[in-house]
Amino acid sequence: MSNRQDKALSLLGLAARGRNLTSGEAQVLDAIRSGEALLVVVAEDASDNTRKLFRDKCAYYEVPFREYATKNALGEAIGREYRSSVCVTEPGLAEKIQTYIDTNSGN
């Protein structure tokens, strides 16, 4: 795991502790529809249907979307067992996490 990935996952954990993160498919979809979601992160090992669902919803609602890490890594970062999808609801954290993900993955 690279230093950049550690930082992105650490910031996701910080967002969760500060209640600036939503996880779980239904809750993330609600946050996208309501305009609360400022960045959606879906695990790279999530099902094709899950990745397509969030990619399409984010495109429609103009929310930044990234595929990153594994379900296990996302879950551990936010203090849960595993998670396929999370969204960040705080502007500064969303921007910083997106920057770390983009720098690490070359997007």
N, C-alpha and C positions, 0 to 999 in steps of 0.2 A: 504494500500500500504506500503510495507516494505521500509526500508532505502536503501537497495541494489537496489530495483526497481527504487526508486527515482533517485539514482545515474546513473543508466544505461540510464534512460529517459533524465536526465539532460545532460549527455554526448552526447546523440543523438541531443539534442537541440543545444549544443555547436558546434557539427559537422555541423549542418545545417547553423548556423550563420557564420561559417568559410568557407562555401561553400565546405565542405568535405563530403557531404551527397547528395545522389540522391534519389528521391522518385517517385512513380508512376510505374505501371507495365512495360510499354514499356521502360522507361528510365533505370529502374533497370536491365531489361533483356539486354539492350544494354551495360550497364556497366559490367555485368557479362561476356558477349561475348568478350568485348574489353580488359578484364583483369584489369579494373579499380577498380572493386568491391573487397574489402578485407574482408567484412563481410556483409551478407544479413540477415535482420531481417524481418520476416513476422508475422503479427498479429495472435494471437491464434484463433481469431474469424473470420479469413478470410475463404473463401470458401474452401472446400476440393480440388477442382480443382486448385485453386491458390496456396495453400500450396504444392500440389504435383508438380506443374509446377516448382516452385522455388526450392524445394528440389531436383528434378531431374537435373535441370540446374546447381545448385551448386555442386552436386555430379560429374557431367560430367566435369565441368570446375575447380573443386577442390577449391571451394570458401566456407569458413565456413558459415554455415546456422543455424539460430536459430529461433524458434517460440517463440514470447514474447509479452506480454501485449495485449491490445485490439487495434482495428483500431482507436478508439477515442483517447486512450492514446498516441499512436504513433503520430497521427496527432497533438494533443495538444503539444507534446514535441518539434515538429519541426515548430510550428506556422502555421499549416494548419488545415483544418476542420477535416479530418480523412484520414488515409493512411493504406493500407493493406500491403505495402512493402516499405522498405527503404534499402539503402546500404551505407556503410561507405567506403570512398576512401582514408583515411589517416591512415597509418599503426599504429601509436601509439594509436589513438582513437579507432580504430577497435579492437586492442588487449585488451585495457582497458574495453571497452563495453562488449566484449565477456567474459572477466573474471567476471564482475559483473553479467551478465546474468547467466553464469554457476554456480556461487556461490549461486545465489538466487533460481534457479530452480533445482539444484542438478544434472545437466547434466554431 
